[in-house]
Amino acid sequence: MIVKGSELPASDHGRKLYPLTSHEIAGQHFATWATTPDHPFPSHKHEQRELWFIMEGQAIATLDGQEHLVESGDLIELAPWVEHGLRTDTRVKWICMG
């Protein structure tokens, strides 16, 4: 699931609530990444649920073979065993938690 940050309303203080499915996400890691054309994040899959948050830039997220444009402020919720990867023509900074 991809939640487009640009489509979420912000409160007076700039707070945005990102809806998630009702599944729990175990916090086994928290990592920041910088993906570039020379260093894409290769497609892979695993049993762990993850959240990706795009901090800066635009990229193409591939989820089970389908491509999605993601950009700053977007949240990607990855279910177990969904093949996922990220590539960009420029540079994108993002957070991975899972």
C-alpha positions as CSV (number, residue, x, y, z in Angstrom):
1,M,0.0,0.0,0.0
2,I,1.3,3.5,-0.9
3,V,-0.1,6.5,1.1
4,K,0.5,9.7,-1.0
5,G,1.6,12.4,1.5
6,S,0.6,15.1,-0.9
7,E,-3.0,13.9,-0.6
8,L,-3.2,14.0,3.2
9,P,-4.5,17.1,5.0
10,A,-2.2,18.7,7.5
11,S,-3.2,20.2,10.8
12,D,-2.5,23.8,11.7
13,H,0.8,22.7,13.2
14,G,1.8,20.7,10.0
15,R,1.0,17.3,11.5
16,K,-0.1,14.6,9.0
17,L,-1.6,11.2,10.0
18,Y,-0.7,8.3,7.8
19,P,-3.3,5.6,7.9
20,L,-1.9,2.0,8.1
21,T,-3.6,-1.4,7.9
22,S,-4.4,-3.1,11.1
23,H,-1.2,-5.2,11.0
24,E,1.6,-4.8,13.6
25,I,5.1,-4.0,12.4
26,A,7.9,-5.3,14.6
27,G,10.7,-2.8,15.0
28,Q,13.8,-4.9,14.2
29,H,15.6,-2.2,12.3
30,F,15.5,1.5,11.4
31,A,17.7,2.6,8.5
32,T,18.2,5.7,6.4
33,W,19.1,5.2,2.7
34,A,20.2,7.3,-0.2
35,T,19.4,5.7,-3.5
36,T,20.9,7.0,-6.8
37,P,21.0,5.8,-10.4
38,D,24.4,4.1,-9.7
39,H,23.1,2.6,-6.4
40,P,19.5,1.4,-6.8
41,F,17.9,-0.7,-4.1
42,P,17.5,-4.1,-5.7
43,S,14.3,-6.0,-5.7
44,H,14.0,-8.7,-3.0
45,K,11.4,-10.2,-0.7
46,H,11.4,-11.5,2.9
47,E,9.0,-12.5,5.7
48,Q,9.2,-9.2,7.5
49,R,6.7,-6.4,7.2
50,E,8.3,-3.0,6.5
51,L,7.5,0.7,6.2
52,W,9.4,3.0,3.9
53,F,9.1,6.8,4.1
54,I,10.4,9.0,1.3
55,M,12.1,12.0,2.8
56,E,13.5,13.7,-0.3
57,G,13.2,13.2,-4.1
58,Q,11.3,11.0,-6.4
59,A,11.7,7.3,-7.3
60,I,10.0,4.3,-8.8
61,A,9.0,1.7,-6.2
62,T,8.5,-1.7,-7.7
63,L,6.0,-3.8,-5.7
64,D,5.3,-7.3,-6.9
65,G,6.2,-6.3,-10.5
66,Q,4.1,-3.1,-10.5
67,E,5.8,0.3,-10.7
68,H,4.7,3.3,-8.6
69,L,6.0,6.8,-8.7
70,V,6.8,7.8,-5.1
71,E,8.0,11.2,-3.8
72,S,8.8,13.2,-0.7
73,G,6.2,12.6,2.0
74,D,4.9,9.2,0.7
75,L,4.7,6.2,2.9
76,I,5.0,2.6,1.6
77,E,3.6,-0.2,3.6
78,L,5.1,-3.6,2.6
79,A,3.5,-6.8,3.5
80,P,5.5,-10.0,4.0
81,W,6.8,-11.7,0.8
82,V,5.9,-8.8,-1.4
83,E,8.9,-8.3,-3.8
84,H,10.0,-4.7,-3.5
85,G,12.8,-2.4,-4.8
86,L,13.5,1.2,-5.5
87,R,15.3,3.1,-8.3
88,T,15.6,6.7,-9.3
89,D,17.1,8.9,-12.1
90,T,18.3,11.4,-9.6
91,R,18.7,10.9,-5.8
92,V,16.2,9.9,-3.2
93,K,16.6,9.8,0.6
94,W,14.3,7.4,2.5
95,I,13.8,5.6,5.8
96,C,13.1,1.9,6.2
97,M,11.6,0.5,9.4
98,G,10.7,-3.1,10.0
